[in-house]
């Protein structure tokens, strides 16, 4: 989640004296950290857009890399290369998810009030969220899934309509979720 820290491990308990470790990020393989014990090099560096500024911590004993206060800009591939007796390469795929907004339920309130005794009425509900990506928006009646929509685009607004029949008492909920968290809004009709 945004704001968390993530540590990418080299699986080394102690860097050998003759070893060199290089961390690269993204499609351009930008060098973001390097350790060369023999030459006394121990450094982290930023990429041109500044996304890693004051966020990289390198473990001097293991060579593991920690990214602090992570944002969605840090999503991507990270490669660690060890140059010792034999070359070793390990790749990490990091996905960072934004905090989810609370879904908003709106209705055509005139039709969602108590029906007259002579006719059954329908109520139109809409569940909405704004500025979301890589999420699923779903309607539930109790624990039963009624409908859902998923999006993987960046920062769009989602709306999911639902037609309900007015009855004595029903509980509906609108849920937005990504692979690691969710937000729910409940509505009793």
N, C-alpha and C positions, 0 to 999 in steps of 0.2 A: 504494500500500500504506500501511497505517497506519504512522505515524512518518516518512513521507517529507515533502518539501516540494513544493508545486506553485506555479508562477507563471502567472498569467493575464495575457496581454499585450494592451495597448491598440493595438498596431501603430502607435504614434506614436514617432518618434525623439526629438522634443523638444516639450514642451507649449507651444503658442503662448501669448503673454502674455494674450490675451483669452479663453482657454479655461477651462472648468470641467469637471472629471471627477468623476462620482459612481459608486461601486460599491454595488450592492444585492444582497441574498441572500434566497433562499427565496420561498415563496408570498406572504409579507407584504411583500416588497420592502424589507426592513429595510436602512437605510443603514449600511454598515460602513466606508466610506472616502470621502474627499472631498478634492479639490484645486481651489482657486480662486486662481490666481496673482495676479490683480488685487487681491483682498481679503486676500491673505496667508494663506489657509486651507490647511492641510496636516494632515489628521487621519485617524485610524482610530478606530472605535468598536465596542463589543461589542453583541451582541444580549442580550435579557433573561435567557436561560438561561446566559450566560457561556461559550458554546462557543468564542468567538474570543479569549478573554483571553490576551494576550501571544503571539499567533500571527500577527498581521497585520503585514506590512511593505509599505510603499508606496514605489515608486520616484519620487523627486522630479523626475527628468528625463523619464521616459516615462509615468508614471502607472500602470505595471503593478503588480499586486497579488500578493504572495507569501503563501501560507498555510504556516506551518511546523508540524512535528510533527502532521500531519493525522490525524484520526480519522474513523470512519464517520459521526460526527455532522456532518461537513462536506460530506457528499454532498448535492447539490442544484444548483439553478440560480443562477448568478451573472450579473448584468447590469452592463455598464459603459456609462454614458451620457456622451457628450461634447457640451457645448453651446458651439459656436463659431459660425462663419458659418452652418453648417447642423447640425441635430441628427443625431447618429450614435448608434446603439444596437447593442451586440454582446452575445450571450448565450453563456455557457459552461455545459455540463452536466458536473458533476464527480461521478465515482463513486469511492468509496474502499472498498477491500477489506481485511478483517481478515487477519492472518496465519493460515495454515491449520494445524490440528493434524495430527499424524501418525496415520494410521488404525490401529486396533487390530484384529487378526485373532484370533478365538477359535474353538474347535472342540469338538465332543463327542469328546474325546481318546480314549475307549475304542474308538471306531469308526475313528479315524484312524491307528491303529497298523497294523503289517503284517498282511495278511489271512492266514487259514489257507489252506492249499494247496487245499482242497476248494471254497471259495466266494469269490466276488468281493464286496468290501465297499464300501459308500458311506461317504463322510465328509461331515459337515455343517459348513460353515465360515460364520462371520458376520464381516463387516467393519463396524466401527462408528466413528463420530466424534460428538463432542458440541459443542454451542454453535456451530453453523455456520449461515451463510445465504449464498444466492446461489452454491451450489456444485453440482458433479456428483460422485457417488461411483460408481466403476466397478470391476468385476472383469475381469482379463485372465488368459489362459492363454498364456504366451509374449507374442507381440505381438497376439494375437487378442482382441478385445473379447467378453466373455461376457454381461455384463449391466451396466446402469447405472441410476441414479436421480438426478433433479435436484430441487433445492429452491430456492425464492426467498423463503420466509418468513424471519422474523428469529429467530435463535438457537434452533434446534431440534436434536434429536439424530437422527442417521440411522443405520440399520442395513440392510445388504444381504446376504441369505443366499446361499449357493452350495452345491449338492450336487456332490461330485466323486467319481469312481470311483478307488479305489486302483489305481495302476499302478506300473511299475518306477520311473519318475522323471518328475515334472512340476513345472514352476515356475509358480506363480500370483502375481499381485500385485493389491493393492487400491490404487486411486489416487483421491485427492480433488483436485479442481481448480476454480479460478475462472478468469475470463478472463486473468489475468496470472501465475498461479503454480500449482504443484501439490506434493503430498506423496505418497510411495509407500511401502508396506510390502510386502516380498516374503515368500513362503512356498514352500519346496520340500517336496514330498510324495514 
